[in-house]
Amino acid sequence: MTCLATPLLAALLGLSLAAQESPEITRLREEFNRKLETLTRELEAQRTGSVQPAAPEKGSFGMAQAASKVYESRGGLSIGGYGEFLYQAKEGRLQDGTRGVGEKSLDALRLVLYTGYKFSDRIVLNTEVEFEHGGYSDASPEGEAKVEFAYLDFLISKAFNVRAGQMLLPVGFINEAHEPPAFLGSRRPLVEQILIPTTWHENGVGLHGDLPGSFSYRVYLVNGMNAEKFGAAGIQGGRQFGKEAKAQSLAWTGRLDWAPFVGATAGLSFYTGNSNQSGTGEALTTTLWDLHAEYRNRGLQLRGLYTRTTLSTPYLAQLGATEPARASGTRQWGGYLEVGYDLLSGRQALIPFVRWERLNTQAQVVPGVIATGAFDQSVLTVGLNWKPIPNVALKGDFQRLENQARSGQNQTNLALGFYF
């Protein structure tokens, strides 16, 4: 009887203490549980070999590994970043057999600095400053320097947190986790450059958290896109990047992911809002959604995504024939399948991979517009990705690019990427 009474008394005492638990004790308990859960997942991943330790796409609070360093710091300043160099060589012959321009380029594509500051366990500042194409100067006006995100996170609980500032939209695979070791190819998938624009960031406020049943979510209210920059090539020109963004119309964006077991993720994301920022005339409802899934087991890596965008017809139909936005597809769609296999499955990784993409930015257009076959594309990428350590990736691949206009041009790519 005594043996039974002891645990019962302990349980009753625990319930009594929980009822009187202070907010500080509650915070410490939630923090402990979060760290314990992270450690448990890492140990399980290493035991089963389902994922590599410290994979760059496995970060915190919706951010990639290096971009989420500030969350794991004890307090104060945190610094991280990534870099990417890209060589591209286009063949001198087009898909239809005619002669084209065999362009070759070597680009200091990106150098990024993450800086964060942990004011307290409840309030975190996270920022990214990016220099593209060697950076901007009077001698290099084609370069670019910009803020890609700068937000404050108010961490309230595991399931409910508030984020405000300039934020990456939680759509697709690449937009949030875009550090070079996080994707296999030398270049980001074309579907996640054109149909799901990268790197897409806007000003706004929203909520994020983890839910019971291995679900996670993010939902934001942001400034809408600017339809004046739409065109036959897609909606990516309508991003405002938080720079004096027109906000006559706002938009909703969000994401829901489910991770039923280590190595598996499935989910959906969306963006919807009025892209007519003039404040007058017809609304241009822009709705984008995607379904995505990923599976990793030992050396195997599988990834698939399908996305679709619709634009409301009345706004586009009223535009003049010479206005580029009129040629925008009222329906745009695409997707890709990718498979890779790590031949080493150790501290190093050697991953041959294949990715097939299909996309069309003018699947349907307004009356009077003739769809251009050049935007109905397919891309086959075959390559090799070597990671001497998880933070560094050397990549090489060949891409066969075809379109309905038969003007596709194959190319070979080499890339060096890293994060810290």
ZAMARGU-4260 file (C-alpha; in steps of 0.2 Angstrom, whole numbers, plus 5000, padded with zeros to 4 digits):
<rodrens>
0) 5000/5000/5000 | 5014/5012/5004 | 5022/5009/4987 | 5006/5014/4979 | 5003/5029/4990
5) 5020/5037/4986 | 5017/5040/4967 | 4999/5045/4971 | 5005/5058/4983 | 5018/5064/4971
10) 5005/5065/4957 | 4994/5075/4968 | 5008/5087/4973 | 5012/5089/4955 | 4994/5094/4951
15) 4994/5106/4965 | 5010/5114/4960 | 5004/5115/4942 | 4988/5124/4947 | 4999/5137/4956
20) 5012/5138/4943 | 5018/5156/4939 | 5020/5163/4922 | 5039/5161/4923 | 5038/5143/4928
25) 5026/5140/4913 | 5038/5149/4901 | 5053/5138/4907 | 5043/5122/4906 | 5037/5126/4888
30) 5055/5131/4883 | 5062/5115/4891 | 5049/5104/4882 | 5053/5113/4865 | 5072/5109/4867
35) 5068/5091/4873 | 5057/5089/4857 | 5071/5096/4846 | 5084/5084/4854 | 5073/5069/4853
40) 5070/5072/4834 | 5089/5074/4831 | 5093/5058/4841 | 5079/5049/4831 | 5086/5055/4815
45) 5103/5050/4818 | 5098/5033/4825 | 5088/5029/4809 | 5099/5038/4797 | 5083/5046/4789
50) 5091/5063/4788 | 5108/5071/4790 | 5112/5080/4806 | 5111/5099/4805 | 5102/5098/4788
55) 5102/5117/4782 | 5083/5116/4778 | 5079/5110/4796 | 5078/5126/4806 | 5067/5134/4819
60) 5050/5144/4818 | 5049/5142/4799 | 5067/5148/4795 | 5081/5138/4788 | 5096/5133/4798
65) 5107/5148/4797 | 5093/5160/4797 | 5086/5153/4813 | 5103/5154/4823 | 5096/5169/4834
70) 5082/5157/4841 | 5095/5145/4848 | 5107/5159/4856 | 5107/5162/4874 | 5104/5180/4871
75) 5111/5196/4863 | 5119/5196/4845 | 5119/5182/4833 | 5127/5181/4816 | 5125/5169/4801
80) 5125/5170/4783 | 5127/5161/4766 | 5135/5163/4749 | 5133/5157/4732 | 5143/5157/4716
85) 5136/5151/4699 | 5143/5147/4682 | 5131/5145/4667 | 5135/5139/4650 | 5121/5139/4637
90) 5122/5129/4621 | 5124/5138/4605 | 5110/5128/4597 | 5091/5130/4600 | 5078/5117/4602
95) 5073/5118/4584 | 5090/5116/4578 | 5094/5134/4573 | 5109/5143/4579 | 5108/5153/4595
100) 5120/5163/4606 | 5131/5151/4617 | 5132/5163/4632 | 5143/5159/4647 | 5144/5168/4663
105) 5152/5167/4681 | 5142/5176/4694 | 5145/5180/4712 | 5127/5177/4714 | 5123/5180/4732
110) 5132/5185/4748 | 5120/5186/4763 | 5122/5191/4781 | 5110/5186/4794 | 5110/5197/4810
115) 5099/5194/4825 | 5097/5200/4842 | 5088/5191/4856 | 5082/5204/4868 | 5074/5191/4879
120) 5067/5173/4878 | 5051/5181/4872 | 5056/5195/4860 | 5068/5191/4845 | 5074/5202/4831
125) 5079/5193/4815 | 5086/5201/4799 | 5094/5197/4782 | 5104/5208/4771 | 5108/5202/4754
130) 5121/5207/4741 | 5118/5200/4723 | 5129/5200/4708 | 5144/5207/4717 | 5134/5220/4726
135) 5129/5237/4721 | 5140/5252/4717 | 5143/5266/4704 | 5155/5254/4695 | 5142/5240/4696
140) 5125/5247/4695 | 5118/5230/4689 | 5122/5223/4706 | 5109/5223/4721 | 5109/5226/4739
145) 5093/5224/4749 | 5085/5219/4765 | 5076/5202/4762 | 5068/5201/4779 | 5068/5211/4795
150) 5055/5206/4808 | 5052/5205/4827 | 5045/5189/4834 | 5035/5189/4850 | 5036/5171/4856
155) 5021/5168/4867 | 5019/5149/4867 | 5023/5134/4856 | 5006/5136/4847 | 5004/5155/4846
160) 5017/5167/4842 | 5016/5184/4833 | 5028/5190/4819 | 5029/5208/4812 | 5040/5217/4800
165) 5047/5212/4783 | 5044/5194/4781 | 5047/5179/4769 | 5031/5173/4762 | 5028/5155/4768
170) 5025/5148/4751 | 5033/5133/4742 | 5049/5124/4748 | 5062/5137/4743 | 5056/5154/4747
175) 5059/5152/4766 | 5073/5139/4765 | 5084/5146/4751 | 5101/5143/4758 | 5111/5134/4744
180) 5114/5118/4753 | 5095/5116/4756 | 5092/5112/4737 | 5100/5100/4726 | 5102/5109/4710
185) 5115/5123/4705 | 5099/5134/4702 | 5083/5135/4711 | 5069/5125/4702 | 5062/5136/4688
190) 5044/5133/4695 | 5050/5141/4712 | 5057/5156/4703 | 5043/5160/4691 | 5027/5153/4697
195) 5031/5154/4715 | 5043/5170/4715 | 5059/5169/4725 | 5064/5177/4736 | 5047/5184/4740
200) 5046/5196/4755 | 5033/5209/4760 | 5029/5220/4775 | 5015/5213/4787 | 5010/5205/4803
205) 5005/5187/4807 | 5005/5172/4818 | 5015/5155/4818 | 5017/5140/4829 | 5016/5121/4831
210) 5000/5112/4834 | 4996/5095/4841 | 4997/5080/4829 | 5014/5086/4822 | 5006/5101/4813
215) 5014/5118/4810 | 5007/5134/4803 | 5010/5152/4798 | 4998/5165/4792 | 5002/5183/4788
220) 4993/5199/4782 | 5004/5208/4770 | 5004/5222/4757 | 4997/5215/4741 | 5006/5214/4724
225) 5007/5227/4711 | 4998/5221/4695 | 5006/5235/4685 | 5022/5224/4684 | 5013/5208/4679
230) 5016/5201/4662 | 5016/5185/4651 | 5031/5178/4660 | 5021/5178/4677 | 5017/5187/4692
235) 5035/5189/4700 | 5037/5207/4693 | 5022/5212/4705 | 5032/5209/4721 | 5035/5225/4730
240) 5049/5219/4742 | 5043/5231/4756 | 5051/5246/4747 | 5038/5260/4749 | 5025/5247/4745
245) 5008/5252/4739 | 4996/5246/4752 | 4979/5251/4745 | 4975/5232/4745 | 4982/5219/4757
250) 4984/5201/4755 | 4983/5185/4765 | 4997/5171/4764 | 4999/5156/4775 | 5005/5138/4776
255) 5000/5122/4785 | 5013/5107/4786 | 5011/5090/4793 | 5026/5080/4799 | 5019/5063/4804
260) 5036/5055/4807 | 5054/5059/4805 | 5059/5062/4787 | 5041/5065/4780 | 5032/5082/4777
265) 5017/5086/4768 | 5007/5102/4767 | 5000/5117/4757 | 5002/5135/4756 | 4993/5150/4748
270) 4993/5168/4744 | 4977/5178/4739 | 4973/5197/4738 | 4969/5211/4726 | 4984/5216/4716
275) 4976/5232/4709 | 4985/5245/4720 | 4977/5260/4711 | 4962/5261/4723 | 4950/5263/4708
280) 4943/5252/4694 | 4941/5233/4694 | 4949/5222/4707 | 4962/5210/4702 | 4961/5195/4713
285) 4977/5185/4713 | 4976/5168/4721 | 4991/5156/4722 | 4992/5140/4730 | 5003/5124/4731
290) 5003/5107/4737 | 5020/5100/4742 | 5027/5084/4750 | 5045/5078/4755 | 5051/5061/4761
295) 5069/5057/4767 | 5074/5039/4772 | 5092/5035/4774 | 5100/5041/4758 | 5084/5043/4748
300) 5077/5061/4745 | 5060/5063/4737 | 5052/5080/4734 | 5036/5085/4724 | 5026/5101/4722
305) 5012/5107/4712 | 5006/5125/4711 | 4992/5135/4702 | 4989/5154/4701 | 4973/5162/4695
310) 4970/5181/4690 | 4952/5188/4689 | 4948/5192/4671 | 4939/5209/4671 | 4954/5219/4677
315) 4965/5212/4663 | 4952/5213/4650 | 4950/5232/4652 | 4968/5235/4649 | 4975/5242/4633
320) 4983/5230/4620 | 5000/5238/4623 | 5000/5236/4642 | 5011/5221/4647 | 5000/5215/4661
325) 4986/5212/4649 | 4996/5197/4643 | 4996/5189/4660 | 4989/5172/4661 | 4972/5171/4670
330) 4977/5153/4674 | 4995/5148/4677 | 5001/5131/4683 | 5017/5120/4686 | 5025/5108/4696
335) 5041/5097/4698 | 5046/5080/4705 | 5064/5077/4711 | 5073/5062/4717 | 5091/5061/4724
340) 5101/5047/4733 | 5115/5050/4745 | 5129/5037/4741 | 5139/5041/4757 | 5126/5043/4770
345) 5139/5050/4783 | 5147/5066/4787 | 5150/5069/4769 | 5136/5067/4756 | 5137/5063/4737
350) 5120/5065/4729 | 5116/5061/4711 | 5099/5068/4707 | 5086/5071/4694 | 5072/5084/4693
355) 5058/5086/4680 | 5048/5102/4679 | 5033/5107/4669 | 5026/5125/4669 | 5015/5137/4659
360) 5012/5155/4664 | 4999/5157/4650 | 4988/5142/4652 | 4973/5153/4650 | 4973/5171/4644
365) 4959/5185/4641 | 4951/5186/4624 | 4961/5194/4611 | 4978/5189/4619 | 4988/5175/4610
370) 4997/5164/4622 | 5016/5163/4618 | 5023/5145/4617 | 5039/5151/4625 | 5031/5151/4642
375) 5024/5133/4640 | 5040/5125/4646 | 5048/5109/4653 | 5065/5107/4661 | 5074/5091/4664
380) 5089/5093/4676 | 5102/5079/4680 | 5116/5083/4692 | 5127/5079/4706 | 5128/5087/4723
385) 5144/5085/4735 | 5144/5091/4753 | 5161/5088/4761 | 5152/5095/4776 | 5134/5099/4779
390) 5137/5118/4777 | 5146/5117/4760 | 5139/5111/4744 | 5148/5109/4727 | 5135/5106/4713
395) 5136/5102/4694 | 5121/5098/4683 | 5115/5098/4665 | 5098/5105/4660 | 5087/5101/4645
400) 5075/5116/4642 | 5061/5114/4630 | 5046/5125/4626 | 5031/5125/4613 | 5039/5138/4603
405) 5054/5127/4601 | 5066/5140/4607 | 5073/5131/4622 | 5092/5131/4625 | 5101/5118/4635
410) 5114/5123/4648 | 5127/5117/4660 | 5128/5124/4677 | 5141/5123/4691 | 5139/5131/4708
415) 5147/5133/4725 | 5137/5137/4740 | 5139/5138/4759 | 5130/5143/4775 | 5137/5147/4792
</rodrens>
